[in-house]
């Protein structure tokens, strides 16, 4: 297996989440911590129950403060280099659930500057356009516009740059190189950028003129940015941001995470039913070479990308998920029928999402922060 | 003599302007070029006649374009880390003369972000405040508000950041290190900053949607920024900015340029008559140890800081300047009387400037660009 690489710009190899917890110095989300959340939320989202959000920093402190009446706010974001795929929605879905259950604000950052700086062939006009296209996918999930503030870095730069240079002043080139692995061939915008990503982690404190705890749900690949932010923010007089980390949504092909760079590996929210059918039909499964072998030996849901789709997204009911797994293992469920059931679920979801996405165009302005 | 160091953040040692022309790869401003300017302006400003503006890049091209009817615009700026001193006014005075004679626009950049990033003990609030205080000094010189656009980087960041990242994407860490001498201990904001300083060199082209030539008058210490800008702007489809470079206004003490970091070396526009009198009284001159020696050997205007004040600022008449020099050399003019005459000229200028500066508060808003 290829060496594991997990950075904000590259995820490669077989992912060992336990090793990431050790290497990044995060904490496992324990059953005790889940129980503590449940005390406030009444139930647990399946993304928490199933350990898809598996790691955290200072989530216990966030709950301490919440219990004292010091309400946190949420911050997450998106690098708008492409249309949104199903994998992107996973952390946003938990973010919405947290917003609803705890009744808190959310800052949602569209890093169109980042994607312009890091992607050779993308223009600023294109990443900026995608920022607003991707925002429609966020809104389509049902976020409350009174509590949700979406912004493009480029169009909110007056507010952000002023705060970002305070972070930048505290971040040496030496540290940036060590944390992100920058080389002499990196451009100076790439090196500066993490300062912009740090800002929403204290922006609510700036606006309120008092310290407000911040909780950031994100894919564990983004952790380097927030290790830097956690180091610097206390020096500026702010709390360290807390975090909960999700695993990567596996791609439809063998190995690797769902990736916009290989369209066959991901279902985009803009895909047509035909595209969805084709992609699922070609998906990598844990099935055997022949139906006879499948009946005899059973399938392997633990390596199956189709099963992961049920687990991460399309089967929120734990009992039913267990049935899928056990009937697969017993060889009762063939890959063909399993794919067909999933296809219909995805097509239905995407069709509904696309309708909500189009409706979102009309209310987009209610969500957008601009200078 | 100490080794010559000339960077945007440090000027040290004995300055060899001929060597700077060779090392920076600029052109000398020749008598022929001055004649060409005079064809359009009718006369030559003493800062040009006396070679205080001594070097350029593509000034001949600016005149070519002007003669073809393709009018240029001006861009200069100020790092607001302190109050303004007389030395700062020198390039601005020529800039105003150029604006008047050629009837052109001026962008004036206040790099409050830079000074915050590079000065350990300055807060953003302080550099931002100084940006507007220093702007009063610019306005007091009589710039035309219909053609003059002053902005703080912090308060105009939405416009600037969008363009700056286009520059940043083209500038590798490797080049930034080679040009500016950055080390691992520099902060990531310092490394990014030159991208912000490049923007006004093509901002008018962005606004007009067509290429407009840009001429930048500046102290030669800022050259590194514009070498970078000249390299990158054509890659973005813009003209290389042209430039004219001034020498450093010498300080009142022995050696070095007038510097805000040693208040005794400079006359600030906010100084009281008493402060001015005291500073000039303590100034380094080319006089002899005793009056008798002075009468016998004569003074040395070529090393005298008081004489430099006449040359750079307070005696625009070439004939009278020559008289001061020759009477000094002949031992007819003592340092005491020479200082007294200068003191009165400075006090008068500063008092008038301060009045204009206060009036400028009322019209400041007419000059300021904000997002």
Interface residues (C-beta under 8 A of the other chain):
Chain A: X113 X116 X117 X124 X154 X155 X156 X157 X158 X161 X162 X164 X165 X166 X168 X169 X170 X171 X172 X173 X174 X176 X177 X182 X183 X184 X185 X186 X187 X188 X189 X190 X191 X192 X194 X195 X371
Chain B: X113 X116 X117 X124 X154 X155 X156 X157 X158 X161 X162 X164 X165 X166 X168 X169 X170 X171 X172 X173 X174 X176 X177 X182 X183 X184 X185 X186 X187 X188 X189 X190 X191 X192 X194 X195 X371
